[in-house]
Amino acid sequence: MAELQSMRPTFRVANLEEAISFYVDLFGFRVDVVLQAGALLRAGSAELELVLGQVSDPAHAYLYVSGVDELHDRAVAAGHRIASELTNRPWGLRDFVLVDPFGNRVSVGEWIS
């Protein structure tokens, strides 16, 4: 049987340079490939594809991290929009929801004991 290894969400963005800066500066993604209509970013085993175009239906992805509190504080300090504040979930995650400049939502969480 095939074994799943990873997933790469795709976010549509209206400004590729702004989107790349947002994800590189906040999350520490590195740019693997930039094409005329998009870019592929990586950080650890996480991947994100950015596609240039009209954002009529924003996407949502969940990003597992270590240091969720620090990341939340950096996002707040930078003035980024937080849709859901940092919360401990009954199923063992501590997370928050961030909205990128184009309306895409990123849930950012860490497993807790």
C-alpha positions in Angstrom: 0.0 0.0 0.0 1.2 3.5 -0.8 2.4 5.6 2.2 1.6 9.3 2.5 4.6 11.5 3.1 3.5 15.1 3.0 1.1 17.6 1.6 1.5 21.0 -0.1 -1.3 23.5 0.2 -1.8 26.1 -2.5 -2.7 29.7 -1.7 -3.9 32.1 -4.3 -2.4 35.6 -3.8 -2.8 39.0 -5.5 0.8 40.1 -5.0 3.5 37.4 -5.2 6.3 39.5 -3.7 4.2 40.6 -0.8 3.1 37.0 -0.1 6.7 35.7 -0.3 7.8 38.4 2.2 4.9 37.6 4.5 5.7 33.8 4.7 9.5 34.2 4.7 9.5 36.9 7.4 6.9 35.4 9.8 7.4 31.6 9.4 10.9 31.3 8.1 10.0 29.7 4.8 12.8 29.7 2.2 12.1 30.2 -1.4 12.7 27.1 -3.5 11.4 28.3 -6.9 9.9 31.5 -8.2 8.1 31.5 -11.6 6.1 34.2 -13.3 2.8 33.0 -11.9 3.9 31.5 -8.5 6.4 30.3 -6.0 7.2 27.2 -4.0 8.3 27.8 -0.4 9.7 25.3 2.2 10.5 25.2 5.9 11.5 21.9 7.4 9.1 19.4 6.0 6.4 22.0 5.4 5.8 23.3 1.8 3.5 26.0 0.5 2.7 26.9 -3.1 1.8 30.5 -3.8 -0.1 31.1 -7.1 -0.6 34.6 -8.5 -4.3 35.4 -9.2 -7.5 36.8 -8.0 -8.4 35.7 -4.5 -12.1 35.0 -4.6 -12.2 32.0 -2.3 -9.4 32.1 0.3 -7.8 28.8 1.3 -7.0 27.4 4.8 -4.1 25.2 6.0 -2.9 24.0 9.3 0.8 24.4 10.2 2.3 22.4 13.0 5.2 24.1 14.8 7.2 24.1 17.9 7.2 27.4 19.7 3.6 28.5 18.9 3.6 31.1 21.7 6.6 32.8 20.2 5.2 32.7 16.7 1.9 34.2 17.9 3.7 37.0 19.7 5.8 37.8 16.6 2.6 37.9 14.4 0.8 40.2 16.9 3.9 42.5 17.2 4.1 42.7 13.4 0.4 43.8 13.3 -0.8 40.7 11.4 -4.5 39.9 11.6 -5.4 37.1 14.2 -8.7 35.5 13.5 -8.7 33.2 16.5 -6.5 33.9 19.6 -4.1 31.4 21.1 -6.1 28.7 22.8 -5.5 25.3 24.4 -7.8 22.8 22.7 -9.3 19.8 24.6 -7.7 17.4 22.1 -4.2 18.5 23.0 -3.3 21.3 20.6 -2.4 24.9 21.5 -3.1 27.0 18.4 -4.3 30.3 16.8 -5.6 31.3 13.4 -3.8 33.9 11.4 -5.1 35.6 8.2 -2.5 36.5 5.5 -2.7 39.8 3.6 -4.9 38.1 0.9 -7.5 36.5 3.2 -6.0 33.0 3.4 -6.1 31.5 6.8 -3.3 29.6 8.5 -4.0 27.7 11.7 -0.7 27.5 13.6 -0.5 24.9 16.4 1.7 22.8 18.6 0.9 19.6 20.4 0.9 20.0 24.2 1.0 17.5 27.0 
